[in-house]
Amino acid sequence: MKKRLLAIVFPLFLLLSGCFNDPVQDDLLNYVNKEMKQAGKLEAAAVSAYEGVAGANYTDDQTMYEALTKEVIPNYNEFIKELDSVKIETEELRQIHEIYIEGADIQFKAFVTIKQALEDQDPALVQKANGLLADARKHIRDYKSKLNKLAKEHDVKIKE
């Protein structure tokens, strides 16, 4: 009797356990652990190069221009290509990823605008670029906030 009951209950358990899969959780885990790995490295390289010559680290226009043309813009361009190629299965995550792409596109425009401002020695373009950078930061904060919220809802821990 025990064997017969086990023979009925065990397959039923396996069948039911398949019903508990969370496609958003699976997608998030793949997104964070695989799909975004290379993109994260490219973004970090570009942003680090920019921060190394901007703000308190600014030394002169030529140094900034070289960093933009040789490191920041090429790495950021590759980063955007990588973002565009990320494979996402669920609509919830896709919507959040689109916020990131939009923010990255704005930030890329800001870097190109700074380069143009340096070439033209145009302070108005610097102001425009600063506005673009602020807008990009807003998008990226929104992306991180929504990604963290989705992760929490689906029991996924994201390391910063």
C-alpha positions in Angstrom: 0.0 0.0 0.0 2.8 2.4 0.9 4.6 1.8 -2.4 1.4 2.4 -4.4 0.7 5.6 -2.5 4.3 6.8 -3.0 4.1 5.9 -6.7 1.0 8.2 -7.0 2.1 11.0 -4.7 5.7 11.4 -5.9 4.9 12.1 -9.6 2.1 14.4 -8.5 4.6 16.3 -6.3 6.9 16.6 -9.3 4.1 17.9 -11.5 3.0 20.4 -8.9 6.6 21.6 -8.2 6.8 22.6 -11.8 3.8 24.9 -11.2 5.7 26.9 -8.7 8.4 28.1 -11.0 8.5 31.9 -11.3 9.4 33.0 -14.8 10.2 36.6 -13.6 12.5 35.2 -11.0 14.3 33.0 -13.5 14.5 35.9 -16.0 15.9 38.2 -13.3 18.5 35.7 -12.2 19.6 35.2 -15.8 19.6 39.0 -16.4 21.7 39.9 -13.4 24.1 37.0 -13.4 24.6 36.5 -17.2 23.1 39.0 -19.6 24.3 42.2 -17.8 27.8 41.0 -16.9 29.6 42.4 -20.0 27.4 45.5 -20.2 28.3 46.3 -16.6 32.0 46.0 -17.3 31.7 48.3 -20.3 29.7 50.9 -18.4 32.1 50.8 -15.5 35.0 51.4 -17.8 33.3 54.4 -19.5 32.0 56.0 -16.4 35.3 55.5 -14.5 37.2 57.1 -17.4 34.8 60.1 -17.4 34.9 60.5 -13.6 38.7 60.5 -13.8 38.7 63.7 -15.9 35.4 65.5 -14.7 34.4 67.4 -11.7 37.1 67.5 -9.0 39.4 65.5 -11.3 39.2 68.0 -14.1 42.6 69.3 -15.1 42.2 70.7 -18.6 40.1 70.5 -21.8 42.6 68.5 -23.7 42.8 65.7 -21.1 39.1 65.6 -21.0 38.8 65.5 -24.7 41.2 62.7 -25.1 39.5 60.6 -22.4 36.1 61.2 -24.1 37.3 60.3 -27.6 39.6 57.4 -26.7 37.8 55.8 -23.7 34.5 57.2 -22.6 32.6 57.4 -25.9 33.9 54.1 -27.5 33.3 52.1 -24.3 29.9 53.7 -23.8 28.9 53.0 -27.4 29.8 49.3 -26.9 27.9 49.4 -23.6 24.7 50.5 -25.4 25.2 47.9 -28.1 25.5 45.3 -25.3 22.3 46.6 -23.6 20.4 46.3 -26.9 21.5 42.7 -27.3 20.4 41.6 -23.8 17.9 38.7 -24.0 14.8 39.2 -21.8 11.9 36.8 -21.5 9.4 38.6 -19.4 7.5 41.8 -20.0 8.0 43.1 -16.4 11.8 43.0 -16.8 11.7 44.2 -20.4 9.9 47.4 -19.3 12.5 48.1 -16.6 15.4 47.4 -19.0 14.0 49.9 -21.5 14.3 52.6 -18.8 18.0 51.7 -18.6 18.4 51.9 -22.4 16.8 55.3 -22.5 19.0 56.6 -19.7 22.1 55.2 -21.4 21.1 56.8 -24.7 20.7 60.2 -23.0 24.1 59.8 -21.2 25.8 58.9 -24.4 24.3 62.1 -26.0 25.7 64.0 -23.1 29.2 62.6 -23.6 29.0 63.5 -27.3 27.7 66.9 -26.5 30.6 67.5 -24.1 33.1 66.5 -26.8 31.4 68.9 -29.2 31.5 71.7 -26.5 35.2 71.2 -26.1 35.8 71.2 -29.9 33.7 74.4 -30.3 34.6 75.9 -27.0 30.9 76.5 -26.5 29.7 77.0 -22.9 26.1 76.7 -24.0 26.8 73.1 -25.1 28.3 72.4 -21.7 25.1 73.5 -20.0 23.1 71.3 -22.4 25.3 68.3 -21.6 24.9 68.9 -17.9 21.1 68.9 -18.3 21.4 65.6 -20.3 23.6 64.1 -17.6 21.0 65.0 -14.9 18.2 63.5 -17.0 20.3 60.3 -17.6 21.0 60.0 -13.8 17.2 60.3 -13.2 16.5 57.4 -15.6 19.2 55.3 -14.2 18.0 55.8 -10.6 14.5 55.0 -11.7 15.8 51.8 -13.4 17.7 50.7 -10.3 14.7 51.4 -8.0 12.3 49.5 -10.2 14.7 46.6 -10.7 15.3 46.3 -7.0 11.5 46.4 -6.4 10.9 43.7 -8.9 13.8 41.6 -7.5 12.3 42.0 -4.0 8.9 40.9 -5.2 10.3 37.8 -6.8 12.8 36.9 -4.0 16.0 37.8 -5.9 18.9 39.5 -4.1 20.9 41.9 -6.2 24.4 42.9 -5.1 25.3 46.5 -5.7 
